[in-house]
Amino acid sequence: MGYESPMPVQEEVIPFLLGEDNDVIALAQTGTGKTAAYGLPILQKINVSEYQPQALVLCPTRELCLQIADDLNDYSKYIDHLRVLPVYGGSSIESQIKTLKRGVHVVVATPGRLIDLMHRKTVDLSTVKNVILDEADEMLNMGFSESIDEILAAVPPTRNMLLFSATMPKEIANITKKYMKDPKEIVIGVKNEGNKNIRDIYYMVRAQDKYLALKRIADYYPNIYGIIFCRTRKETQEIADKLIQDGYNADSLHGDLSQAQRDYVMQKFRIKNLQLLVATDVAARGLDVDDLTHVINYGLPDDIESYTHRRGRTGRAGKTGISVSICHVKEKGKIKNIERTINKKFEKGVMPTGEQICEKQLFNLVDQIEKVKVNEEEIANLMPSIYRKLEWLDKEDIIKRVVSLEFNRMIDYYKEADDIEVVDDEKSRKEKGKRKKGEAEEGYTRFFINFGKADTLTPQQLIELINKCVPGKVRIGRIDLHDNFSFFEVEEKETRRVLERMNSFEVDGRRISVEVAQAKGDGGKAKGKGGRRGDDFPKEKKRKEGRKKEARRGEKPRKRKFYEDAPRGKRKR
């Protein structure tokens, strides 16, 4: 298989697992050769003459389940009659039951499907001698704790247990105390430390510029082959659709897709028919794809373990990789927390200009032309006609035309595109400290709007509302949400348009009220009409008093729903 020397985790784990009655906890980053570390020794100890499960491998996702089974089949190529069965949801349970009845030696399973087979009494775990939890922290993050307890209760207490994980959260420690006997802990590198072969870069941009920043990063690396992580299924599909519309070789992977669709997308990605895979954390867990150059975080995840697993998709098997995070100022704290955990500093990225991107793409084309393999025999008959067709052009003209044919669209796009402003988070923090509370950023106007948290309004929904009401590109600054009202900032030059357009719409029969706010006290007050505070508008005051009465009566305050497809209703003239 091309292995020349063992990787560190294999060197440490394999000799120990060949012994008897040994429980092991191995902490190592994704992509360091863990499958071979436990796969080779457990296959070595299988008694092929006994057609019953002797080893059980539990893993979090279908994709990882199939990958582990494929690897074990490759490792056991010269062990006659050894049978490995992948057991996972989304495929026919009847065919898995038939295979189990014929007899298997190694079962690789996701917890959910294995529990189903146990309840049907079609799998017997009483003969299992080795249990492996691969990516144990991921299984616990996905809520498989109770399933793991039920499975481990069904295997003999004399079995060996091998636990492999990239991080060591408290839940893992609880499993080790409950089910393992004096386990040997093998740590490759520093516990919870990030892979040193991966560069961690962040770009601090405004929320409305995130997609444009993603495009620039993808364009700046012409040979990019990577995964873009998004927080939700909806965002994943939206970003994938935008990339496809803009001519990128991309597709999506998330939980709303059927198993057949997921397999099809993954197959395209593995054979590099796709350059960019846009995925949720759950869908991309356990993906084992070689030679990924980049992982792009379209916003940072809430928990540090998820970031560790995201970045672990690249820089595998000793190769180098890049983890890019596109984030906004409010995520600066998350960056600090991740840096402390992985014991590594992020690099602050400088957003490439259109000129730099075009230059990088052009030189990449030149490299491809230099290195292209020419099949002389196949094209020999065509070349005389081609020479005659192009004989009126000299060498310089042909080169210019090839370059223009390939890059006119990109050159035109970046000729018109504005440079993306990378936010200086340190400068922004200092300026925020200098400004009065409720004072707008320089060059921006601060507005009051009569919707707030009580309407289930989120910053993203407010941005969508502004974009729907005010056509064209509107640069939005700071957003402050309160219970019954909110404040937002827009470039000064858009002040009149925002007032005219937004005050002419309704949301579910309720009129939008927007006014210019001025800095004063704890969040500003609206100008005009006597400078009333947003909270003192008659309707808002009445609603607030109503909530107070409900609270005094012990009732749960009613929340008005904020509709995502706002603005609704008739347009006011």
Disulfide bonds with the S-S distance in Angstrom:
none
